[in-house]
């Protein structure tokens, strides 16, 4: 069994995750952008309950990493504390304390000293509920009565007018529930919230916005003809989007019988852009070789009826969270990551570049085709109808 190597996200990648989450993207959508499962993204957001940690700012008086690197070079050069201090414009006592608290001259390392300084400076502001146990018990009791945090905060204002010590905002209640490091409200109290979700979702998030709502007038994969399922005839395609950074996407299409690949440049993930790109791409094929399209239940194909009206191509939708129902397409998306690595900006690639990559895949022999190429098989189909 092959296991995927564990990824260690960079600071830039983590910032992009938080940006996407705050913009209302789902865990699945963010995961697709990094070519990772939603559980991997959840693991990054869960420690703070889906609430973005505030950016930490170093005091102007504190030593910077570059200054610590100068200190490290001075130590290696066996300069005196006073000489190092003159170079940095600092007092000798500052240099002396810095080196002594980080192991002395023999073990001083700039990066380790800088991280230790960050750790020592981490003094979170105490939560209001932590300093008022009676108020904390009152909030917990109201949550168990299935009151919302907003209702509790409003009730406290009317019950204790003018007494801010016995009032708390609904935001503080939410943060105390979802950020368990605060150690105030027990995590079990989340079950009394209406949503019961494990982490807090962005206020910009909407089930319908990200394709979690039901697509109108859709035909499910169970309504797809049996001849499509057993790959008996050509002309039936599977489709999806692969995601990159900066909200960039490429539409991928794979013919089920021949594994022939087509790629389409899309301006955005909205249904207008995606459907228009798919309509344009369909014009490149004989109608006999483009009879149906199977897609997941993403919002990008919400306007599937316009696609069918313009092309006479039937669209079928997979069950939620069932990528194996588009197995050929999922496998191809994995192959495409060789050319379009995860986390890169896909908008920089022209349609000509996409066509060249598709040609490269189509001219590669495939074991599932007994080492024939998708191009060979597809061209044979074209010749039959010609």
C-alpha positions as CSV (number, residue, x, y, z in Angstrom):
1,X,0.0,0.0,0.0
2,X,1.3,3.5,-1.0
3,X,1.0,6.2,1.7
4,X,1.2,9.8,0.8
5,X,4.1,11.7,2.4
6,X,3.1,14.0,5.2
7,X,3.1,17.6,4.0
8,X,4.4,20.4,6.2
9,X,2.7,23.6,5.1
10,X,4.7,26.8,4.8
11,X,3.6,30.0,6.4
12,X,2.4,31.3,3.0
13,X,0.3,28.2,2.5
14,X,-1.2,28.5,6.0
15,X,-2.1,32.1,5.3
16,X,-3.7,31.1,2.0
17,X,-5.8,28.5,3.9
18,X,-7.0,31.1,6.4
19,X,-7.7,33.6,3.6
20,X,-9.9,31.0,1.7
21,X,-11.6,29.9,4.9
22,X,-12.5,33.5,5.9
23,X,-13.8,34.1,2.3
24,X,-16.2,31.3,2.9
25,X,-14.7,28.4,1.1
26,X,-15.4,24.9,2.3
27,X,-12.7,22.5,3.7
28,X,-13.1,20.3,0.6
29,X,-12.7,23.3,-1.7
30,X,-9.5,24.4,0.1
31,X,-8.2,20.9,0.1
32,X,-8.6,20.6,-3.6
33,X,-6.5,23.8,-4.0
34,X,-3.6,22.0,-2.2
35,X,-4.4,18.5,-3.6
36,X,-5.1,17.3,-0.1
37,X,-8.1,15.8,1.7
38,X,-10.4,18.1,3.7
39,X,-9.1,16.3,6.9
40,X,-5.7,17.8,6.3
41,X,-7.1,21.3,6.1
42,X,-9.3,20.6,9.2
43,X,-6.1,19.7,11.1
44,X,-4.7,23.1,10.4
45,X,-7.8,25.1,11.4
46,X,-9.1,23.0,14.3
47,X,-6.6,24.0,17.0
48,X,-8.0,27.5,17.1
49,X,-11.6,26.3,16.4
50,X,-11.7,27.8,12.8
51,X,-10.9,31.2,14.2
52,X,-7.9,32.8,12.6
53,X,-5.2,33.6,15.2
54,X,-4.3,37.3,15.4
55,X,-1.0,38.2,13.7
56,X,1.7,38.6,16.3
57,X,3.8,41.8,16.1
58,X,7.3,42.1,17.6
59,X,8.1,45.1,19.8
60,X,10.3,47.7,18.2
61,X,12.6,47.5,21.2
62,X,13.2,43.7,20.8
63,X,16.1,42.2,18.9
64,X,15.2,41.1,15.4
65,X,16.3,37.9,13.7
66,X,18.8,39.8,11.5
67,X,20.4,41.3,14.7
68,X,20.6,37.8,16.3
69,X,22.3,36.6,13.2
70,X,24.9,39.4,13.6
71,X,25.3,38.4,17.2
72,X,25.9,34.8,16.1
73,X,28.6,35.9,13.6
74,X,30.2,38.0,16.3
75,X,30.3,35.1,18.7
76,X,32.0,32.9,16.0
77,X,34.5,35.6,15.3
78,X,35.2,35.8,19.1
79,X,34.3,39.5,19.4
80,X,33.6,41.0,22.8
81,X,30.0,41.8,23.9
82,X,30.9,45.5,23.7
83,X,32.2,45.2,20.1
84,X,29.0,43.4,19.0
85,X,26.9,46.0,20.8
86,X,28.7,48.8,18.9
87,X,28.0,47.1,15.6
88,X,24.3,46.8,16.4
89,X,23.9,50.1,18.2
90,X,22.8,48.2,21.3
91,X,24.0,48.3,24.9
92,X,26.6,45.7,25.9
93,X,24.2,44.4,28.6
94,X,21.5,43.6,26.0
95,X,24.0,41.5,24.1
96,X,25.2,39.8,27.3
97,X,21.7,38.9,28.4
98,X,20.8,37.6,25.0
99,X,23.7,35.2,24.8
100,X,23.5,34.0,28.4
101,X,19.8,33.2,28.3
102,X,20.3,31.2,25.1
103,X,23.0,28.8,26.2
104,X,26.1,31.0,26.2
105,X,28.7,31.5,23.5
106,X,29.3,27.8,22.9
107,X,25.7,27.0,21.9
108,X,24.2,30.3,20.8
109,X,22.2,29.9,17.5
110,X,20.3,32.8,16.0
111,X,17.2,30.9,14.8
112,X,16.7,29.0,18.1
113,X,17.2,32.2,20.1
114,X,14.6,34.1,17.9
115,X,12.0,31.3,18.3
116,X,12.6,31.2,22.1
117,X,12.0,35.0,22.2
118,X,8.7,34.5,20.5
119,X,7.7,31.8,22.9
120,X,8.6,33.8,25.9
121,X,6.7,36.8,24.6
122,X,3.5,34.8,24.2
123,X,1.2,36.1,26.9
124,X,-2.4,35.8,25.7
125,X,-4.9,38.1,27.2
126,X,-7.0,36.3,29.8
127,X,-10.6,35.6,28.8
128,X,-13.3,37.5,30.6
129,X,-15.1,34.3,31.5
130,X,-12.0,32.8,33.0
131,X,-11.9,35.7,35.5
132,X,-15.6,35.4,36.5
133,X,-16.5,31.8,37.4
134,X,-20.1,32.8,38.3
135,X,-20.6,34.4,34.9
136,X,-19.0,31.3,33.3
137,X,-21.4,29.0,35.1
138,X,-24.4,31.2,34.0
139,X,-23.3,31.1,30.4
140,X,-22.9,27.3,30.5
141,X,-26.3,26.9,32.1
142,X,-28.0,28.9,29.4
143,X,-26.1,27.0,26.6
144,X,-27.5,23.8,28.1
145,X,-31.0,25.3,27.7
146,X,-30.1,25.6,24.0
147,X,-29.9,29.4,24.1
148,X,-27.6,30.9,21.4
149,X,-24.6,32.9,22.4
150,X,-26.3,36.0,21.0
151,X,-29.4,35.4,23.1
152,X,-27.2,34.9,26.2
153,X,-25.3,38.1,25.6
154,X,-28.5,40.1,25.0
155,X,-30.2,38.6,28.1
156,X,-27.1,39.5,30.3
157,X,-27.4,43.1,29.1
158,X,-31.0,43.4,30.2
159,X,-30.5,41.4,33.4
160,X,-27.4,43.4,34.5
161,X,-27.8,46.8,33.0
162,X,-24.7,49.0,33.5
163,X,-22.8,46.1,35.2
164,X,-20.1,45.2,32.6
165,X,-18.5,42.7,34.9
166,X,-21.6,40.4,34.5
167,X,-21.9,41.0,30.7
168,X,-20.1,39.2,27.9
169,X,-20.2,39.4,24.1
170,X,-21.5,36.6,22.0
171,X,-18.1,36.6,20.2
172,X,-16.3,35.9,23.5
173,X,-18.7,32.9,24.1
174,X,-18.1,31.5,20.7
175,X,-14.3,31.9,21.1
176,X,-14.4,30.2,24.5
177,X,-16.2,27.3,23.0
178,X,-14.2,26.8,19.8
179,X,-10.7,27.7,21.1
180,X,-10.3,25.1,23.7
181,X,-6.8,26.3,24.7
182,X,-8.6,29.0,26.7
183,X,-9.8,26.3,29.0
184,X,-13.0,28.1,30.0
185,X,-16.2,26.5,28.5
186,X,-16.1,22.7,28.1
187,X,-16.1,21.5,24.5
188,X,-19.2,19.3,25.2
189,X,-21.3,22.5,25.3
190,X,-20.9,22.8,21.5
191,X,-23.6,20.1,21.2
192,X,-26.2,22.6,22.4
193,X,-25.5,25.0,19.6
194,X,-27.8,24.8,16.6
195,X,-25.1,24.0,14.2
196,X,-23.1,21.5,16.4
197,X,-20.1,21.9,14.1
198,X,-16.6,21.3,15.4
199,X,-15.1,24.5,14.2
200,X,-16.5,27.9,13.6
201,X,-17.4,28.6,10.0
202,X,-16.8,32.0,8.3
203,X,-19.7,34.4,8.2
204,X,-19.2,34.5,4.4
205,X,-19.8,30.8,4.1
206,X,-23.0,29.5,2.6
207,X,-23.9,25.9,1.7
208,X,-25.4,27.0,-1.6
209,X,-22.4,29.2,-2.4
210,X,-20.1,26.2,-2.5
211,X,-22.3,23.7,-4.2
212,X,-23.5,21.9,-1.0
213,X,-27.1,22.8,-1.8
214,X,-29.2,20.7,-4.2
215,X,-28.6,21.6,-7.9
216,X,-31.9,22.2,-9.7
217,X,-33.2,19.6,-12.1
218,X,-30.1,17.5,-12.0
219,X,-30.0,13.9,-13.3
220,X,-28.1,11.6,-10.9
221,X,-25.5,9.0,-11.9
222,X,-28.1,6.3,-11.3
223,X,-30.1,7.6,-14.3
224,X,-27.1,7.2,-16.6
225,X,-27.5,4.5,-19.2
226,X,-25.8,1.1,-18.6
227,X,-23.8,1.4,-21.8
228,X,-22.0,4.4,-20.1
229,X,-21.2,2.4,-17.0
230,X,-19.6,-0.5,-18.8
231,X,-17.7,1.7,-21.2
232,X,-19.3,-0.2,-24.1
233,X,-19.5,2.8,-26.4
234,X,-17.3,5.9,-26.8
235,X,-18.5,9.5,-26.3
236,X,-19.2,9.6,-22.6
237,X,-17.0,11.9,-20.5
238,X,-16.1,12.6,-16.9
239,X,-15.2,16.2,-15.9
240,X,-13.9,18.1,-12.9
241,X,-11.9,21.2,-12.0
242,X,-8.3,21.2,-10.7
243,X,-7.5,24.1,-8.5
244,X,-4.4,26.3,-8.0
245,X,-3.5,29.3,-6.0
246,X,-5.1,32.7,-6.4
247,X,-8.5,31.1,-7.2
248,X,-7.3,29.7,-10.5
249,X,-8.8,26.6,-12.1
250,X,-8.5,24.3,-15.1
251,X,-11.4,22.1,-16.4
252,X,-10.4,18.5,-17.1
253,X,-12.4,16.1,-19.3
254,X,-11.7,12.4,-19.8
255,X,-13.5,10.1,-22.3
256,X,-14.4,7.0,-20.4
257,X,-13.7,4.3,-23.0
258,X,-10.5,5.7,-24.5
259,X,-9.2,7.8,-21.6
260,X,-8.7,10.6,-24.0
261,X,-8.0,13.9,-22.2
262,X,-9.1,17.5,-23.0
263,X,-8.2,20.5,-20.9
264,X,-10.1,23.9,-20.9
265,X,-8.9,27.2,-19.6
266,X,-11.6,28.8,-17.3
267,X,-11.6,32.4,-16.1
268,X,-13.2,31.6,-12.7
269,X,-15.0,28.9,-10.8
270,X,-18.4,30.5,-11.3
271,X,-21.0,28.5,-13.3
272,X,-21.1,31.1,-16.1
273,X,-17.3,30.8,-16.8
274,X,-17.2,27.1,-16.5
275,X,-20.2,26.3,-18.6
276,X,-19.1,28.7,-21.3
277,X,-15.7,27.1,-21.4
278,X,-17.2,23.6,-21.6
279,X,-19.6,24.7,-24.4
280,X,-16.6,26.1,-26.4
281,X,-14.6,22.9,-25.8
282,X,-17.5,20.7,-27.0
283,X,-17.5,22.3,-30.4
284,X,-14.1,20.7,-31.1
285,X,-15.6,17.2,-31.2
286,X,-18.1,15.4,-33.5
287,X,-21.4,15.1,-31.7
288,X,-21.1,11.3,-31.9
289,X,-18.1,11.4,-29.6
290,X,-19.6,13.7,-27.0
291,X,-22.9,12.3,-25.7
292,X,-22.8,12.7,-22.0
293,X,-20.8,14.4,-19.2
294,X,-20.5,13.1,-15.6
295,X,-19.6,15.7,-12.9
296,X,-19.6,16.1,-9.2
297,X,-22.2,18.2,-7.4
298,X,-20.1,21.4,-7.4
299,X,-21.8,24.7,-7.9
300,X,-19.7,25.3,-11.0
301,X,-22.1,23.2,-13.1
302,X,-25.3,24.7,-11.5
303,X,-26.2,26.0,-15.0
304,X,-26.0,22.6,-16.6
305,X,-29.3,23.1,-18.4
306,X,-27.7,25.9,-20.5
307,X,-24.8,23.5,-21.3
308,X,-27.3,20.8,-22.5
309,X,-29.4,23.2,-24.4
310,X,-26.4,24.5,-26.3
311,X,-24.7,21.2,-27.0
312,X,-27.4,18.4,-26.7
313,X,-25.0,16.7,-24.2
314,X,-26.7,15.0,-21.2
315,X,-25.2,15.8,-17.8
316,X,-25.2,13.4,-14.9
317,X,-24.1,14.2,-11.3
318,X,-22.3,11.9,-9.0
319,X,-23.3,11.2,-5.4
320,X,-21.8,13.6,-2.8
321,X,-18.3,12.7,-1.7
322,X,-18.0,9.9,-4.2
323,X,-14.9,10.6,-6.3
324,X,-14.6,6.9,-7.4
325,X,-17.7,7.4,-9.5
326,X,-15.5,9.5,-11.8
327,X,-12.5,7.3,-11.4
328,X,-10.9,7.9,-14.8
329,X,-11.1,11.7,-14.2
330,X,-9.7,11.5,-10.7
331,X,-6.7,9.4,-11.9
332,X,-6.1,11.8,-14.7
333,X,-6.1,14.8,-12.3
334,X,-3.4,13.0,-10.4
335,X,-1.3,12.7,-13.6
336,X,-1.8,16.4,-14.4
337,X,-0.2,17.5,-11.1
338,X,3.1,16.5,-12.8
339,X,2.6,19.5,-15.1
340,X,0.5,21.7,-12.8
341,X,1.9,21.3,-9.3
342,X,-0.4,22.0,-6.4
343,X,-0.3,25.5,-5.0
344,X,0.8,27.1,-8.3
345,X,-1.1,29.8,-10.2
346,X,-3.0,28.0,-13.0
347,X,-4.1,31.2,-14.7
348,X,-0.7,31.8,-16.2
349,X,-1.1,28.8,-18.6
350,X,-2.6,29.6,-22.0
351,X,-5.0,27.3,-23.8
352,X,-2.2,26.3,-26.2
353,X,-0.1,25.1,-23.2
354,X,-3.1,23.1,-21.9
355,X,-3.5,21.5,-25.3
356,X,0.2,20.6,-25.3
357,X,-0.1,18.9,-21.9
358,X,-3.3,17.1,-23.0
359,X,-1.5,15.9,-26.1
360,X,1.4,14.7,-24.0
361,X,-0.9,12.6,-21.9
362,X,-2.9,11.3,-24.9
363,X,0.3,10.1,-26.5
364,X,1.4,8.2,-23.4
365,X,0.7,4.4,-23.5
366,X,-1.7,3.2,-20.8
367,X,-1.7,-0.2,-19.1
368,X,-5.5,-0.1,-18.9
369,X,-5.5,0.2,-22.8
370,X,-3.1,-2.7,-23.2
371,X,-0.4,-0.1,-23.7
372,X,-2.1,1.6,-26.6
373,X,-2.4,5.3,-26.3
374,X,-5.6,7.3,-25.7
375,X,-4.9,9.1,-28.9
376,X,-4.7,5.9,-30.9
377,X,-8.0,4.6,-29.5
378,X,-9.8,8.0,-29.9
379,X,-8.6,8.5,-33.5
380,X,-9.9,5.0,-34.3
381,X,-13.3,6.1,-33.0
382,X,-13.1,9.2,-35.1
383,X,-12.3,7.1,-38.2
384,X,-15.3,4.8,-37.6
385,X,-17.7,7.7,-37.6
386,X,-16.0,9.4,-40.5
